Amino acid sequence: MDHSRAPLLEALADYHRLGRYGFTPPGHRQGRGTDARVLEVIGRDAFGSDVLANAGLDDRLSRHGYLARAEALMADAVRAETAFFSTCGSSLSVKAAMMAVAGGHDGGLLVPRDSHKSIVAGLIFSGVQPHWITPRWDAEQHFSHPPSPQQVRNAWEEHPDAAGALIVTPSPYGTCADIAAIADLCHERGKPLIVDEAWGAHLPFHEDLPTWAMDAGADVCVVSVHKMGAGFEQGSVFHLQGDLVDPIRLSECADLLMTTSPNVLIYAAMDGWRRQMVEHGHELLGEALRVAEHARRQLEEIPGIAVLDDELLGVEASHDLDRLQVLMDLAGTGASGYQAADWLRQHRRLDMGLADHRRLLATLSLGDDKGTIDTLVDGIRAWREQLTEPTPARIALPSPADLQLESAMLPRDAFFGPVETVPADNAVGRIAAEQLTPYPPGVPVVVPGEVIDRAVVDYLRTGLDAGMNVPDAADARLRTIRVVARA
Ligand SMILES: Cc1ncc(COP(=O)(O)O)c(C=O)c1O
């Protein structure tokens, strides 16, 4: 295929060149109707390219097939058979993939318990029964690793009738599962593997990055182009191969969830990113990996900071690691990741990928260079130097066993059934009716349908006092929790 072409971008250039005008949405009319103060901040160009997808960029019957051609080029670029663009993030794509595989199927779906909240949302929408795959817990570091092939095998042995399996890899920390071995286990049973590869859009384009799900034999994978690629926020693609997932079912599930007004800016940026990756991705990502290595070495020299690398890998840990995710353990400084992140934002105007009770993550991309890394290293060094006697609020960290809550109801039934709001202390022993998710990384500590225990209430409440963010709780301070009403 001719990867020098970018059909959606070319169509947008034509739209401008031909001076098209639509008596259609968007009502701002390419910026004509936009308040000058808005244009001053956002810029006229953003509005100028915000045009209707059909009966705008393409004609009313999509006769030029710009989107279909861009999707075919994307599939070809990443060695998938089919690709679909979505403008609602992997949050939508993963739900569509789950519904296409397990919707209307009685056997449920194998799902890791440390999945992103969008997967739990997919369970709530679809009514699919999750069969949780236990993550690998490092109790000392208080960290979970993606499931091992053996854990997936165990889950299949317990639930042989499940419709398929879903895994999340890379995790938001860059740690990866052995996708090929897990795909083999699924395929031995004739069942599909879905990979939530939201953090892996760049993986197809460099051999020193972890294995790309399509190369490892997954059936469907979803990526967020806005995370590790260079698309606008919300740009996502699903990739599909093999004959275990019906492409029509998948695209129809996506259609059920999708907006009818997709943002052409998001589409066109994904199209242009694919062309950039095919033409220059290897070189750009090779350079990004060198920059990451440089960052790792510099950060490692700051007293008390350990840049995690080999410690994350092993039989009882992760299979591989994306080294563009620079994860720092701050335990040696005595401070929490929340404190470091807040200081960096306030004093250095730097935002970090993720912070928790002892870690800080810098997510690097092909947009970084030695200059941005110097800013990062200087900022973290300055934070370290001004740190005198850090007194992070104590967090009551639960044991892996305490985090393993009993599932008492389907997530959908618990969420949509009658609920009560009770003081957090009284929620112990009750069935949760809402997700409670520290964000980022967005892995729910409590899923609707699970029996809440004392340890997780103490963890979340002490976590909030220490700087944790639990934005999906109805009461974000967790003075109260929504639980399933007693009959
Ligand atoms: C593992 C994982 N899956 C899915 C998502 C959702 O992706 P998006 O933000 O593109 O909707 C995220 C977001 O952080 C994620 O970390």
Ligand as a Chemical Component Dictionary entry (heavy atoms), coordinates in Angstrom:
data_LIG
# 
_chem_comp.id                   LIG 
_chem_comp.type                 NON-POLYMER 
_chem_comp.pdbx_formal_charge   0 
_chem_comp.three_letter_code    LIG 
# 
loop_
_chem_comp_atom.comp_id 
_chem_comp_atom.atom_id 
_chem_comp_atom.alt_atom_id 
_chem_comp_atom.type_symbol 
_chem_comp_atom.charge 
_chem_comp_atom.model_Cartn_x 
_chem_comp_atom.model_Cartn_y 
_chem_comp_atom.model_Cartn_z 
_chem_comp_atom.pdbx_ordinal 
LIG C1 C1 C 0 -5.147  0.297 30.535 1  
LIG C2 C2 C 0 -6.067  1.350 30.007 2  
LIG N1 N1 N 0 -7.090  0.984 29.215 3  
LIG C3 C3 C 0 -7.939  1.886 28.696 4  
LIG C4 C4 C 0 -7.788  3.225 28.973 5  
LIG C5 C5 C 0 -8.760  4.211 28.387 6  
LIG O1 O1 O 0 -8.127  4.921 27.375 7  
LIG P1 P1 P 0 -8.660  6.321 26.801 8  
LIG O2 O2 O 0 -8.144  7.377 27.732 9  
LIG O3 O3 O 0 -8.059  6.389 25.433 10 
LIG O4 O4 O 0 -10.127 6.277 26.766 11 
LIG C6 C6 C 0 -6.747  3.660 29.792 12 
LIG C7 C7 C 0 -6.581  5.089 30.116 13 
LIG O5 O5 O 0 -5.738  5.509 30.852 14 
LIG C8 C8 C 0 -5.853  2.687 30.338 15 
LIG O6 O6 O 0 -4.856  3.034 31.162 16 
# 
loop_
_chem_comp_bond.comp_id 
_chem_comp_bond.atom_id_1 
_chem_comp_bond.atom_id_2 
_chem_comp_bond.value_order 
_chem_comp_bond.pdbx_ordinal 
LIG C1 C2 SING 1  
LIG C2 N1 SING 2  
LIG C2 C8 DOUB 3  
LIG N1 C3 DOUB 4  
LIG C3 C4 SING 5  
LIG C4 C5 SING 6  
LIG C4 C6 DOUB 7  
LIG C5 O1 SING 8  
LIG O1 P1 SING 9  
LIG P1 O2 DOUB 10 
LIG P1 O3 SING 11 
LIG P1 O4 SING 12 
LIG C6 C7 SING 13 
LIG C6 C8 SING 14 
LIG C7 O5 DOUB 15 
LIG C8 O6 SING 16 
# 
